[in-house]
Amino acid sequence: MHPPAFYKYSGNINELITRDIISDFRVAIKHIPLTLTRQKKCTYILQEAVNNILNYYKKNNFLDDRKCKISCRKEEDDNAPITLEFTSDIYKADVAQLEKRFLELNAMQKPGLQKEFHSTLNAPMLKENSANLGLLTIMIKADNKLKYQFIDIDDVFCTFTLVNYIN
């Protein structure tokens, strides 16, 4: 049984809502007994993930009709990781490429992720690179492998859930 979330959001996403999500999260996390470093790490990872969702939704014109969910939980044990969970709708056509990328990244250790981050950063800037940089940043900051799941909604869409454990 999971502890209750100390932060939750469910709804549409756009630039204004993104700012509100980050602001509300900053307020919520201050009430959790964490070091300032862990609070900042969680906030940074939340920002990266929310911006990746926003950019994907903008690219695919999902802003008005697709929702996302965000939740953050903390176990009673002070040393337990913080769980950040993000759920969004994606095109089923994007699943194979995403899953391949997650497998590649999860196979890397931190030095490999950092090298990949710097090579992506130094590559010609493409729109795909910003999502890749965000994902790499999340993995480096969290210092944990990513857990993910795809669940079919219909013939076109699936729900994508990304779970991040932050030490």
JOZILIN-V464843 format. One record per pair of residues at least 12 apart in sequence whose C-alpha atoms are under 10 Angstrom apart, sorted by the first residue. I is the first residue (numbers start at 0). J is the second residue. Records with the same first field share a line. If there is no record, write none. Layout:
# JOZILIN-V464843
I=J  J
This chain:
# JOZILIN-V464843
1=72  73  74  82
2=71  72  73  74  75
3=70  71  72  73  74
4=69  70  71  72  73  74  82  83
5=24  27  28  30  31  70  71  72  73
6=20  23  24  25  26  27  28  69  70  71  72  73  83
7=20  23  24  27  68  69  70  71  72  83  84
8=20  23  24  66  67  68  69  70  71  85
9=66  67  68  69  70  85  86  87
10=63  64  65  66  67  68  69  87
11=53  56  61  62  63  64  65  66  67  68  87
12=49  50  52  53  54  56  57  61  62  63  64  65  66  67  68
13=49  50  52  53  54  56  57  61  62  63
14=49  50  53  54  57  62
16=53
17=46  49  50  52  53
18=46  49  50
20=45  46  49  69
21=42  43  45  46  49
22=42
24=38  41  42  45  46  70  71
25=38  39  41  42  45
27=71
28=41  42  71  73
31=72  73  77
32=73  75  77
33=73  77  78  81
34=77
37=80  81  141  165  166
38=81
40=137  140  141  165  166
41=71  81  82  83  137  140  141  163  164  165  166
43=136  137  140  141
44=83  133  134  136  137  138  139  140  141  163  165
45=69  70  71  83  84  85  137  163
46=133  137
47=129  130  132  133  134  135  136  137
48=69  83  84  85  130  133  134  136  137  161
49=67  68  69  85  133
50=129  130  133
51=129  130  131  132  133  134
52=67  85  86  87  88  89  130
53=67  87
54=126  129  130
55=87  88  89  127  130
56=87  88  89
58=126
59=89  90
61=88  89
65=87  88  89
66=86  87  88
67=85  86  87  88  158  159  160
68=84  85  86  87  88  160
69=83  84  85  86  87  160  161  162
70=82  83  84  85  86  162
71=83  84  85  162  163  164
72=84  164
73=164  165
78=166
79=164  165  166
80=141  143  163  164  165  166
81=141  163  164  165  166
82=162  163  164  165  166
83=161  162  163  164  165
84=146  147  160  161  162  163  164
85=147  159  160  161  162  163
86=147  148  149  158  159  160  161  162
87=149  157  158  159  160  161
88=149  150  151  152  156  157  158  159  160
89=149  151  152  155  156  157  158  159
90=151  152  153  154  155  156  157  158  159
91=149  150  151  152  153  154  155  156  157  158  159
92=154  155  156  157
93=156  157
94=148  149  156  157  158  159
97=159
98=147  148  149
100=131  134
101=134  144  145  146  147
102=144  145
104=134  135  138  144  145
105=138  143  144  145  146
106=144
107=138  144
108=138  139  142  143  144
109=135  138  139  140  142  143  144
110=139
111=139
112=135  136  138  139
113=135  136  138  139
115=131  132  135
116=128  131  132  133  134  135  136  139
117=132  135
118=132
119=131  132  135
120=132
137=163  165
138=163  164  165
140=165  166
141=163  164  165  166
142=163  164  165  166
143=163  164  165  166
144=162  163  164  165
145=161  162  163  164
146=160  161  162  163  164
147=159  160  161  162  163
148=160  161  162
149=161
